[in-house]
């Protein structure tokens, strides 16, 4: 919030396009290139097994709060 209050919010038109990952190989490449990959499954499902290098932010009512700083 400090940044938003200081410089304002980013415009949606300036945000990068959301990519759909279609294969495990593509996912590995994205992570290796330093891209941030968000796993939107529920936390309990993510905890049972996940791909190293991903970040879990469940897609629920709090998604925008948690993903805002990414």
PyMOL Python script that loads the backbone (N, CA, C, O; Angstrom):
from pymol import cmd

cmd.read_pdbstr("""\
ATOM      1  N   UNK A   1       0.811  -1.200   0.000  1.00  0.00           N
ATOM      2  CA  UNK A   1       0.000   0.000   0.000  1.00  0.00           C
ATOM      3  C   UNK A   1       0.854   1.263   0.000  1.00  0.00           C
ATOM      4  O   UNK A   1       0.449   2.277  -0.570  1.00  0.00           O
ATOM      5  N   UNK A   2       2.033   1.221   0.632  1.00  0.00           N
ATOM      6  CA  UNK A   2       2.871   2.414   0.651  1.00  0.00           C
ATOM      7  C   UNK A   2       3.210   2.852  -0.766  1.00  0.00           C
ATOM      8  O   UNK A   2       3.153   4.037  -1.093  1.00  0.00           O
ATOM      9  N   UNK A   3       3.563   1.878  -1.603  1.00  0.00           N
ATOM     10  CA  UNK A   3       3.919   2.192  -2.984  1.00  0.00           C
ATOM     11  C   UNK A   3       2.724   2.746  -3.743  1.00  0.00           C
ATOM     12  O   UNK A   3       2.852   3.724  -4.480  1.00  0.00           O
ATOM     13  N   UNK A   4       1.574   2.131  -3.568  1.00  0.00           N
ATOM     14  CA  UNK A   4       0.368   2.601  -4.258  1.00  0.00           C
ATOM     15  C   UNK A   4       0.031   4.016  -3.815  1.00  0.00           C
ATOM     16  O   UNK A   4      -0.315   4.863  -4.639  1.00  0.00           O
ATOM     17  N   UNK A   5       0.129   4.271  -2.531  1.00  0.00           N
ATOM     18  CA  UNK A   5      -0.164   5.609  -2.033  1.00  0.00           C
ATOM     19  C   UNK A   5       0.840   6.637  -2.542  1.00  0.00           C
ATOM     20  O   UNK A   5       0.486   7.795  -2.768  1.00  0.00           O
ATOM     21  N   UNK A   6       2.089   6.217  -2.725  1.00  0.00           N
ATOM     22  CA  UNK A   6       3.145   7.133  -3.135  1.00  0.00           C
ATOM     23  C   UNK A   6       3.124   7.419  -4.640  1.00  0.00           C
ATOM     24  O   UNK A   6       3.217   8.573  -5.057  1.00  0.00           O
ATOM     25  N   UNK A   7       2.998   6.346  -5.465  1.00  0.00           N
ATOM     26  CA  UNK A   7       3.113   6.523  -6.919  1.00  0.00           C
ATOM     27  C   UNK A   7       1.827   6.217  -7.686  1.00  0.00           C
ATOM     28  O   UNK A   7       1.755   6.471  -8.889  1.00  0.00           O
ATOM     29  N   UNK A   8       0.831   5.687  -7.022  1.00  0.00           N
ATOM     30  CA  UNK A   8      -0.421   5.343  -7.701  1.00  0.00           C
ATOM     31  C   UNK A   8      -0.436   3.899  -8.165  1.00  0.00           C
ATOM     32  O   UNK A   8       0.577   3.202  -8.109  1.00  0.00           O
ATOM     33  N   UNK A   9      -1.598   3.460  -8.624  1.00  0.00           N
ATOM     34  CA  UNK A   9      -1.753   2.069  -9.041  1.00  0.00           C
ATOM     35  C   UNK A   9      -1.287   1.870 -10.482  1.00  0.00           C
ATOM     36  O   UNK A   9      -1.272   2.808 -11.280  1.00  0.00           O
ATOM     37  N   UNK A  10      -0.908   0.632 -10.798  1.00  0.00           N
ATOM     38  CA  UNK A  10      -0.544   0.287 -12.169  1.00  0.00           C
ATOM     39  C   UNK A  10      -1.838   0.180 -12.975  1.00  0.00           C
ATOM     40  O   UNK A  10      -2.847  -0.332 -12.489  1.00  0.00           O
ATOM     41  N   UNK A  11      -1.791   0.662 -14.190  1.00  0.00           N
ATOM     42  CA  UNK A  11      -2.950   0.541 -15.050  1.00  0.00           C
ATOM     43  C   UNK A  11      -3.023  -0.865 -15.621  1.00  0.00           C
ATOM     44  O   UNK A  11      -1.997  -1.459 -15.951  1.00  0.00           O
ATOM     45  N   UNK A  12      -4.223  -1.394 -15.738  1.00  0.00           N
ATOM     46  CA  UNK A  12      -4.412  -2.744 -16.262  1.00  0.00           C
ATOM     47  C   UNK A  12      -3.793  -2.880 -17.646  1.00  0.00           C
ATOM     48  O   UNK A  12      -3.232  -3.929 -17.963  1.00  0.00           O
ATOM     49  N   UNK A  13      -3.880  -1.854 -18.468  1.00  0.00           N
ATOM     50  CA  UNK A  13      -3.328  -1.947 -19.818  1.00  0.00           C
ATOM     51  C   UNK A  13      -1.816  -2.091 -19.825  1.00  0.00           C
ATOM     52  O   UNK A  13      -1.246  -2.489 -20.841  1.00  0.00           O
ATOM     53  N   UNK A  14      -1.146  -1.776 -18.712  1.00  0.00           N
ATOM     54  CA  UNK A  14       0.308  -1.883 -18.627  1.00  0.00           C
ATOM     55  C   UNK A  14       0.779  -3.208 -18.032  1.00  0.00           C
ATOM     56  O   UNK A  14       1.981  -3.467 -17.974  1.00  0.00           O
ATOM     57  N   UNK A  15      -0.148  -4.041 -17.593  1.00  0.00           N
ATOM     58  CA  UNK A  15       0.219  -5.317 -16.999  1.00  0.00           C
ATOM     59  C   UNK A  15       0.517  -6.346 -18.085  1.00  0.00           C
ATOM     60  O   UNK A  15      -0.082  -6.299 -19.160  1.00  0.00           O
ATOM     61  N   UNK A  16       1.442  -7.279 -17.816  1.00  0.00           N
ATOM     62  CA  UNK A  16       1.715  -8.315 -18.816  1.00  0.00           C
ATOM     63  C   UNK A  16       0.517  -9.250 -18.970  1.00  0.00           C
ATOM     64  O   UNK A  16      -0.297  -9.401 -18.059  1.00  0.00           O
ATOM     65  N   UNK A  17       0.433  -9.863 -20.127  1.00  0.00           N
ATOM     66  CA  UNK A  17      -0.652 -10.794 -20.411  1.00  0.00           C
ATOM     67  C   UNK A  17      -0.502 -12.045 -19.542  1.00  0.00           C
ATOM     68  O   UNK A  17       0.607 -12.546 -19.357  1.00  0.00           O
ATOM     69  N   UNK A  18      -1.612 -12.543 -19.013  1.00  0.00           N
ATOM     70  CA  UNK A  18      -1.597 -13.782 -18.247  1.00  0.00           C
ATOM     71  C   UNK A  18      -1.440 -14.932 -19.228  1.00  0.00           C
ATOM     72  O   UNK A  18      -2.170 -15.019 -20.215  1.00  0.00           O
ATOM     73  N   UNK A  19      -0.486 -15.816 -18.952  1.00  0.00           N
ATOM     74  CA  UNK A  19      -0.221 -16.928 -19.848  1.00  0.00           C
ATOM     75  C   UNK A  19      -0.811 -18.213 -19.289  1.00  0.00           C
ATOM     76  O   UNK A  19      -0.754 -18.465 -18.085  1.00  0.00           O
ATOM     77  N   UNK A  20      -1.373 -19.016 -20.171  1.00  0.00           N
ATOM     78  CA  UNK A  20      -1.841 -20.345 -19.800  1.00  0.00           C
ATOM     79  C   UNK A  20      -0.692 -21.304 -20.096  1.00  0.00           C
ATOM     80  O   UNK A  20      -0.170 -21.335 -21.211  1.00  0.00           O
ATOM     81  N   UNK A  21      -0.312 -22.069 -19.109  1.00  0.00           N
ATOM     82  CA  UNK A  21       0.782 -23.014 -19.273  1.00  0.00           C
ATOM     83  C   UNK A  21       0.195 -24.326 -19.770  1.00  0.00           C
ATOM     84  O   UNK A  21      -0.680 -24.911 -19.132  1.00  0.00           O
ATOM     85  N   UNK A  22       0.685 -24.776 -20.907  1.00  0.00           N
ATOM     86  CA  UNK A  22       0.084 -25.929 -21.557  1.00  0.00           C
ATOM     87  C   UNK A  22       0.855 -27.225 -21.385  1.00  0.00           C
ATOM     88  O   UNK A  22       0.348 -28.288 -21.743  1.00  0.00           O
ATOM     89  N   UNK A  23       2.072 -27.166 -20.845  1.00  0.00           N
ATOM     90  CA  UNK A  23       2.832 -28.402 -20.657  1.00  0.00           C
ATOM     91  C   UNK A  23       3.801 -28.240 -19.490  1.00  0.00           C
ATOM     92  O   UNK A  23       4.155 -27.129 -19.096  1.00  0.00           O
ATOM     93  N   UNK A  24       4.218 -29.383 -18.954  1.00  0.00           N
ATOM     94  CA  UNK A  24       5.186 -29.369 -17.863  1.00  0.00           C
ATOM     95  C   UNK A  24       6.517 -28.787 -18.338  1.00  0.00           C
ATOM     96  O   UNK A  24       7.181 -28.064 -17.596  1.00  0.00           O
ATOM     97  N   UNK A  25       6.897 -29.099 -19.553  1.00  0.00           N
ATOM     98  CA  UNK A  25       8.154 -28.576 -20.110  1.00  0.00           C
ATOM     99  C   UNK A  25       8.104 -27.050 -20.188  1.00  0.00           C
ATOM    100  O   UNK A  25       9.082 -26.380 -19.853  1.00  0.00           O
ATOM    101  N   UNK A  26       6.976 -26.501 -20.626  1.00  0.00           N
ATOM    102  CA  UNK A  26       6.816 -25.054 -20.700  1.00  0.00           C
ATOM    103  C   UNK A  26       6.912 -24.449 -19.301  1.00  0.00           C
ATOM    104  O   UNK A  26       7.516 -23.392 -19.120  1.00  0.00           O
ATOM    105  N   UNK A  27       6.320 -25.115 -18.320  1.00  0.00           N
ATOM    106  CA  UNK A  27       6.377 -24.649 -16.935  1.00  0.00           C
ATOM    107  C   UNK A  27       7.819 -24.619 -16.436  1.00  0.00           C
ATOM    108  O   UNK A  27       8.245 -23.637 -15.829  1.00  0.00           O
ATOM    109  N   UNK A  28       8.560 -25.677 -16.685  1.00  0.00           N
ATOM    110  CA  UNK A  28       9.961 -25.734 -16.265  1.00  0.00           C
ATOM    111  C   UNK A  28      10.772 -24.607 -16.909  1.00  0.00           C
ATOM    112  O   UNK A  28      11.610 -23.988 -16.253  1.00  0.00           O
ATOM    113  N   UNK A  29      10.523 -24.345 -18.180  1.00  0.00           N
ATOM    114  CA  UNK A  29      11.229 -23.279 -18.891  1.00  0.00           C
ATOM    115  C   UNK A  29      10.913 -21.921 -18.281  1.00  0.00           C
ATOM    116  O   UNK A  29      11.814 -21.112 -18.058  1.00  0.00           O
ATOM    117  N   UNK A  30       9.649 -21.672 -18.014  1.00  0.00           N
ATOM    118  CA  UNK A  30       9.247 -20.388 -17.424  1.00  0.00           C
ATOM    119  C   UNK A  30       9.910 -20.164 -16.071  1.00  0.00           C
ATOM    120  O   UNK A  30      10.388 -19.066 -15.787  1.00  0.00           O
ATOM    121  N   UNK A  31       9.939 -21.196 -15.241  1.00  0.00           N
ATOM    122  CA  UNK A  31      10.561 -21.074 -13.920  1.00  0.00           C
ATOM    123  C   UNK A  31      12.064 -20.844 -14.076  1.00  0.00           C
ATOM    124  O   UNK A  31      12.636 -19.995 -13.393  1.00  0.00           O
ATOM    125  N   UNK A  32      12.702 -21.595 -14.970  1.00  0.00           N
ATOM    126  CA  UNK A  32      14.148 -21.459 -15.196  1.00  0.00           C
ATOM    127  C   UNK A  32      14.516 -20.066 -15.700  1.00  0.00           C
ATOM    128  O   UNK A  32      15.608 -19.572 -15.421  1.00  0.00           O
ATOM    129  N   UNK A  33      13.606 -19.431 -16.444  1.00  0.00           N
ATOM    130  CA  UNK A  33      13.844 -18.084 -16.966  1.00  0.00           C
ATOM    131  C   UNK A  33      13.581 -17.002 -15.924  1.00  0.00           C
ATOM    132  O   UNK A  33      13.771 -15.816 -16.196  1.00  0.00           O
ATOM    133  N   UNK A  34      13.144 -17.408 -14.731  1.00  0.00           N
ATOM    134  CA  UNK A  34      12.912 -16.444 -13.657  1.00  0.00           C
ATOM    135  C   UNK A  34      11.497 -15.896 -13.591  1.00  0.00           C
ATOM    136  O   UNK A  34      11.238 -14.942 -12.858  1.00  0.00           O
ATOM    137  N   UNK A  35      10.577 -16.487 -14.349  1.00  0.00           N
ATOM    138  CA  UNK A  35       9.182 -16.047 -14.285  1.00  0.00           C
ATOM    139  C   UNK A  35       8.534 -16.529 -13.002  1.00  0.00           C
ATOM    140  O   UNK A  35       8.876 -17.591 -12.483  1.00  0.00           O
ATOM    141  N   UNK A  36       7.609 -15.751 -12.501  1.00  0.00           N
ATOM    142  CA  UNK A  36       6.880 -16.133 -11.313  1.00  0.00           C
ATOM    143  C   UNK A  36       5.642 -16.912 -11.740  1.00  0.00           C
ATOM    144  O   UNK A  36       4.836 -16.423 -12.532  1.00  0.00           O
ATOM    145  N   UNK A  37       5.492 -18.126 -11.213  1.00  0.00           N
ATOM    146  CA  UNK A  37       4.369 -18.993 -11.564  1.00  0.00           C
ATOM    147  C   UNK A  37       3.495 -19.165 -10.328  1.00  0.00           C
ATOM    148  O   UNK A  37       3.963 -19.614  -9.282  1.00  0.00           O
ATOM    149  N   UNK A  38       2.234 -18.808 -10.458  1.00  0.00           N
ATOM    150  CA  UNK A  38       1.297 -18.895  -9.343  1.00  0.00           C
ATOM    151  C   UNK A  38       0.414 -20.120  -9.517  1.00  0.00           C
ATOM    152  O   UNK A  38      -0.238 -20.293 -10.547  1.00  0.00           O
ATOM    153  N   UNK A  39       0.402 -20.969  -8.494  1.00  0.00           N
ATOM    154  CA  UNK A  39      -0.475 -22.139  -8.445  1.00  0.00           C
ATOM    155  C   UNK A  39      -1.713 -21.717  -7.664  1.00  0.00           C
ATOM    156  O   UNK A  39      -1.623 -21.406  -6.476  1.00  0.00           O
ATOM    157  N   UNK A  40      -2.859 -21.705  -8.320  1.00  0.00           N
ATOM    158  CA  UNK A  40      -4.076 -21.162  -7.701  1.00  0.00           C
ATOM    159  C   UNK A  40      -4.957 -22.218  -7.039  1.00  0.00           C
ATOM    160  O   UNK A  40      -6.100 -21.939  -6.678  1.00  0.00           O
ATOM    161  N   UNK A  41      -4.426 -23.429  -6.881  1.00  0.00           N
ATOM    162  CA  UNK A  41      -5.212 -24.470  -6.207  1.00  0.00           C
ATOM    163  C   UNK A  41      -5.370 -24.136  -4.725  1.00  0.00           C
ATOM    164  O   UNK A  41      -4.597 -23.341  -4.189  1.00  0.00           O
ATOM    165  N   UNK A  42      -6.366 -24.735  -4.050  1.00  0.00           N
ATOM    166  CA  UNK A  42      -6.505 -24.538  -2.604  1.00  0.00           C
ATOM    167  C   UNK A  42      -5.222 -24.945  -1.865  1.00  0.00           C
ATOM    168  O   UNK A  42      -4.513 -25.851  -2.302  1.00  0.00           O
ATOM    169  N   UNK A  43      -4.933 -24.281  -0.763  1.00  0.00           N
ATOM    170  CA  UNK A  43      -3.698 -24.503  -0.008  1.00  0.00           C
ATOM    171  C   UNK A  43      -3.513 -25.951   0.425  1.00  0.00           C
ATOM    172  O   UNK A  43      -2.398 -26.469   0.374  1.00  0.00           O
ATOM    173  N   UNK A  44      -4.593 -26.616   0.852  1.00  0.00           N
ATOM    174  CA  UNK A  44      -4.459 -27.994   1.319  1.00  0.00           C
ATOM    175  C   UNK A  44      -4.082 -28.936   0.171  1.00  0.00           C
ATOM    176  O   UNK A  44      -3.363 -29.912   0.387  1.00  0.00           O
ATOM    177  N   UNK A  45      -4.550 -28.661  -1.022  1.00  0.00           N
ATOM    178  CA  UNK A  45      -4.194 -29.472  -2.193  1.00  0.00           C
ATOM    179  C   UNK A  45      -2.737 -29.194  -2.576  1.00  0.00           C
ATOM    180  O   UNK A  45      -1.980 -30.122  -2.861  1.00  0.00           O
ATOM    181  N   UNK A  46      -2.353 -27.925  -2.582  1.00  0.00           N
ATOM    182  CA  UNK A  46      -0.973 -27.533  -2.908  1.00  0.00           C
ATOM    183  C   UNK A  46       0.006 -28.184  -1.934  1.00  0.00           C
ATOM    184  O   UNK A  46       1.075 -28.641  -2.340  1.00  0.00           O
ATOM    185  N   UNK A  47      -0.354 -28.229  -0.655  1.00  0.00           N
ATOM    186  CA  UNK A  47       0.531 -28.787   0.371  1.00  0.00           C
ATOM    187  C   UNK A  47       0.788 -30.281   0.161  1.00  0.00           C
ATOM    188  O   UNK A  47       1.818 -30.797   0.594  1.00  0.00           O
ATOM    189  N   UNK A  48      -0.124 -30.966  -0.489  1.00  0.00           N
ATOM    190  CA  UNK A  48       0.039 -32.405  -0.728  1.00  0.00           C
ATOM    191  C   UNK A  48       1.012 -32.687  -1.870  1.00  0.00           C
ATOM    192  O   UNK A  48       1.492 -33.812  -2.009  1.00  0.00           O
ATOM    193  N   UNK A  49       1.303 -31.687  -2.679  1.00  0.00           N
ATOM    194  CA  UNK A  49       2.243 -31.864  -3.773  1.00  0.00           C
ATOM    195  C   UNK A  49       2.261 -30.652  -4.668  1.00  0.00           C
ATOM    196  O   UNK A  49       1.212 -30.161  -5.084  1.00  0.00           O
ATOM    197  N   UNK A  50       3.452 -30.168  -4.967  1.00  0.00           N
ATOM    198  CA  UNK A  50       3.582 -28.967  -5.794  1.00  0.00           C
ATOM    199  C   UNK A  50       4.865 -29.037  -6.596  1.00  0.00           C
ATOM    200  O   UNK A  50       5.726 -29.876  -6.329  1.00  0.00           O
ATOM    201  N   UNK A  51       4.992 -28.176  -7.556  1.00  0.00           N
ATOM    202  CA  UNK A  51       6.191 -28.094  -8.384  1.00  0.00           C
ATOM    203  C   UNK A  51       7.094 -27.019  -7.796  1.00  0.00           C
ATOM    204  O   UNK A  51       6.669 -25.883  -7.583  1.00  0.00           O
ATOM    205  N   UNK A  52       8.340 -27.390  -7.539  1.00  0.00           N
ATOM    206  CA  UNK A  52       9.297 -26.441  -6.968  1.00  0.00           C
ATOM    207  C   UNK A  52       9.401 -25.206  -7.857  1.00  0.00           C
ATOM    208  O   UNK A  52       9.471 -25.310  -9.082  1.00  0.00           O
ATOM    209  N   UNK A  53       9.408 -24.043  -7.223  1.00  0.00           N
ATOM    210  CA  UNK A  53       9.515 -22.788  -7.960  1.00  0.00           C
ATOM    211  C   UNK A  53       8.179 -22.091  -8.153  1.00  0.00           C
ATOM    212  O   UNK A  53       8.128 -20.953  -8.621  1.00  0.00           O
ATOM    213  N   UNK A  54       7.096 -22.774  -7.791  1.00  0.00           N
ATOM    214  CA  UNK A  54       5.777 -22.138  -7.894  1.00  0.00           C
ATOM    215  C   UNK A  54       5.413 -21.497  -6.561  1.00  0.00           C
ATOM    216  O   UNK A  54       5.971 -21.838  -5.518  1.00  0.00           O
ATOM    217  N   UNK A  55       4.478 -20.571  -6.612  1.00  0.00           N
ATOM    218  CA  UNK A  55       3.972 -19.893  -5.426  1.00  0.00           C
ATOM    219  C   UNK A  55       2.484 -20.189  -5.342  1.00  0.00           C
ATOM    220  O   UNK A  55       1.775 -20.108  -6.345  1.00  0.00           O
ATOM    221  N   UNK A  56       2.010 -20.527  -4.159  1.00  0.00           N
ATOM    222  CA  UNK A  56       0.590 -20.841  -3.997  1.00  0.00           C
ATOM    223  C   UNK A  56      -0.175 -19.621  -3.496  1.00  0.00           C
ATOM    224  O   UNK A  56       0.104 -19.091  -2.420  1.00  0.00           O
ATOM    225  N   UNK A  57      -1.138 -19.191  -4.295  1.00  0.00           N
ATOM    226  CA  UNK A  57      -2.109 -18.181  -3.882  1.00  0.00           C
ATOM    227  C   UNK A  57      -3.459 -18.729  -4.326  1.00  0.00           C
ATOM    228  O   UNK A  57      -3.810 -18.631  -5.502  1.00  0.00           O
ATOM    229  N   UNK A  58      -4.225 -19.309  -3.392  1.00  0.00           N
ATOM    230  CA  UNK A  58      -5.511 -19.889  -3.778  1.00  0.00           C
ATOM    231  C   UNK A  58      -6.420 -18.860  -4.456  1.00  0.00           C
ATOM    232  O   UNK A  58      -6.479 -17.699  -4.051  1.00  0.00           O
ATOM    233  N   UNK A  59      -7.117 -19.307  -5.481  1.00  0.00           N
ATOM    234  CA  UNK A  59      -8.023 -18.420  -6.208  1.00  0.00           C
ATOM    235  C   UNK A  59      -9.353 -18.380  -5.463  1.00  0.00           C
ATOM    236  O   UNK A  59     -10.275 -19.144  -5.750  1.00  0.00           O
ATOM    237  N   UNK A  60      -9.424 -17.471  -4.506  1.00  0.00           N
ATOM    238  CA  UNK A  60     -10.633 -17.278  -3.709  1.00  0.00           C
ATOM    239  C   UNK A  60     -10.827 -15.779  -3.487  1.00  0.00           C
ATOM    240  O   UNK A  60     -10.217 -14.968  -4.184  1.00  0.00           O
ATOM    241  N   UNK A  61     -11.656 -15.408  -2.538  1.00  0.00           N
ATOM    242  CA  UNK A  61     -11.956 -13.989  -2.313  1.00  0.00           C
ATOM    243  C   UNK A  61     -10.741 -13.166  -1.896  1.00  0.00           C
ATOM    244  O   UNK A  61     -10.761 -11.943  -2.030  1.00  0.00           O
ATOM    245  N   UNK A  62      -9.688 -13.803  -1.395  1.00  0.00           N
ATOM    246  CA  UNK A  62      -8.491 -13.085  -0.953  1.00  0.00           C
ATOM    247  C   UNK A  62      -7.401 -13.034  -2.017  1.00  0.00           C
ATOM    248  O   UNK A  62      -6.334 -12.470  -1.774  1.00  0.00           O
ATOM    249  N   UNK A  63      -7.646 -13.614  -3.193  1.00  0.00           N
ATOM    250  CA  UNK A  63      -6.618 -13.702  -4.232  1.00  0.00           C
ATOM    251  C   UNK A  63      -6.021 -12.333  -4.565  1.00  0.00           C
ATOM    252  O   UNK A  63      -4.799 -12.192  -4.621  1.00  0.00           O
ATOM    253  N   UNK A  64      -6.849 -11.347  -4.781  1.00  0.00           N
ATOM    254  CA  UNK A  64      -6.329 -10.033  -5.168  1.00  0.00           C
ATOM    255  C   UNK A  64      -5.509  -9.391  -4.052  1.00  0.00           C
ATOM    256  O   UNK A  64      -4.551  -8.671  -4.332  1.00  0.00           O
ATOM    257  N   UNK A  65      -5.864  -9.638  -2.808  1.00  0.00           N
ATOM    258  CA  UNK A  65      -5.087  -9.092  -1.696  1.00  0.00           C
ATOM    259  C   UNK A  65      -3.678  -9.674  -1.673  1.00  0.00           C
ATOM    260  O   UNK A  65      -2.706  -8.937  -1.506  1.00  0.00           O
ATOM    261  N   UNK A  66      -3.563 -10.982  -1.839  1.00  0.00           N
ATOM    262  CA  UNK A  66      -2.273 -11.661  -1.752  1.00  0.00           C
ATOM    263  C   UNK A  66      -1.439 -11.446  -3.014  1.00  0.00           C
ATOM    264  O   UNK A  66      -0.215 -11.349  -2.924  1.00  0.00           O
ATOM    265  N   UNK A  67      -2.060 -11.370  -4.171  1.00  0.00           N
ATOM    266  CA  UNK A  67      -1.306 -11.270  -5.421  1.00  0.00           C
ATOM    267  C   UNK A  67      -0.955  -9.839  -5.786  1.00  0.00           C
ATOM    268  O   UNK A  67      -0.190  -9.625  -6.727  1.00  0.00           O
ATOM    269  N   UNK A  68      -1.477  -8.869  -5.089  1.00  0.00           N
ATOM    270  CA  UNK A  68      -1.264  -7.465  -5.401  1.00  0.00           C
ATOM    271  C   UNK A  68       0.211  -7.074  -5.388  1.00  0.00           C
ATOM    272  O   UNK A  68       0.631  -6.251  -6.202  1.00  0.00           O
ATOM    273  N   UNK A  69       0.989  -7.633  -4.500  1.00  0.00           N
ATOM    274  CA  UNK A  69       2.381  -7.247  -4.371  1.00  0.00           C
ATOM    275  C   UNK A  69       3.340  -7.989  -5.292  1.00  0.00           C
ATOM    276  O   UNK A  69       4.547  -7.749  -5.253  1.00  0.00           O
ATOM    277  N   UNK A  70       2.821  -8.874  -6.107  1.00  0.00           N
ATOM    278  CA  UNK A  70       3.708  -9.666  -6.991  1.00  0.00           C
ATOM    279  C   UNK A  70       4.141  -8.894  -8.195  1.00  0.00           C
ATOM    280  O   UNK A  70       4.883  -9.415  -9.028  1.00  0.00           O
TER     281      UNK A  70
END
""", "prot")
cmd.dss("prot")
cmd.show_as("cartoon", "prot")
cmd.util.cbc("prot")
cmd.orient("prot")
